[in-house]
Amino acid sequence: MPRVLIVEDDVGFRDRYGAILAKDAAFEVVASVGTAAEGLAMLDLRMPDILLVDLGLPDLSGIEVIRHASRTLPSCESMVVTVFGDEEHVLASIEAGASGYLLKDASEDSFLAGIRELIAGGSPISPIIARRLLKRFQPDFSPNALSNTAPDGALNMAPPPPALPAVSAGESDVSLSAREREILLLASKGYNYPEMGKLMGISPHTVTSHVKKIYRKLAVHSRGEAVFEAHRMGLIRSM
């Protein structure tokens, strides 16, 4: 049974999350606290499988709680539940190790579905946040951008940000087994842990064990970071 730690300073929301989870016998809330300091202590004491954390805590940012969970409890999946929907908070949370990001206005069904997806190896994210992130990487085809053309009729679009330099496998000291590479390749295609296990003929638990080794070798804390680093190093190609 997945063990859940709730770190939320708003008592109303904290009670709401606890009440929703209490309706589902598949989850056990091991602690529900209101500060980052309490959250850090409960991570070490209760060792939860799931961390539900707000970002705007009274003492420290919830990002520090996520970062601590990623470093000391790699098996714990962190999901942000917050009012902050801006790009800066989302990206900072993902970089710290969060695997999911929901806004507080999510419905009860969406909330539970997100936690189930998290446990299954997915990365739940509120649709409006996903749309904002996608737009960040899309070219600007607004009327103003279309009117800004070069003499030959080509769009005067700003150059893309410089890509990080690729590192060939020969230049990297990281060595991944064939199975670890296969798991990374499947992760890059969006498969969750049970699906990977079925395709590879191994249990989801074994998949999780391999993922922990991959994280350690690549010095990362999330699936997205692992896939990005492995691709940049040339450890996986067919993406």
C-alpha angles and dihedrals in degrees: 000000000000112000115220130205117196119202109183128136096203106087093204094056092040091055091045093055091047092050092049093050092045089063091061115067089200092078135058121200104215096180140358116198139168107218138054091238091056090045092053090049093048092050089060095040103040100027095209127200093219130037117199107190140173119216100217099068120159098241108026136002115270086236088075090055090050091048091051092049091050093051101041103027109031092171091062114096113215124210124183117219108184149130092244110101100162123120095245095059094042095051093043090053093049091048089051090055108270114152097191139033124194131170118234092245091068113128121248091255092049091048093053092041089053093053092047090050090050092053090048091058098263132127110234116200132172110259094236090054092048090052092051092050092048092050089054090068098039123096118251110255095168119135091257092053092046092052091054099082135154121240091266091055095256119138116258094225122170113257116258118257113272113270120238111257115266117239117210120227089247091057094049124085090207115107119192125188120238089255093051090051090050091052091050091050091051090046090054088055092053102255117152124223098267090048091049091050092051093049093046097040095241135110123266087243090059090048089053090051091053091047091055090053091049092051090050094048094047094039092232135130106209143041093250093052091048094052092044095050094044091051093046091051092049092244092128125027115172102077 
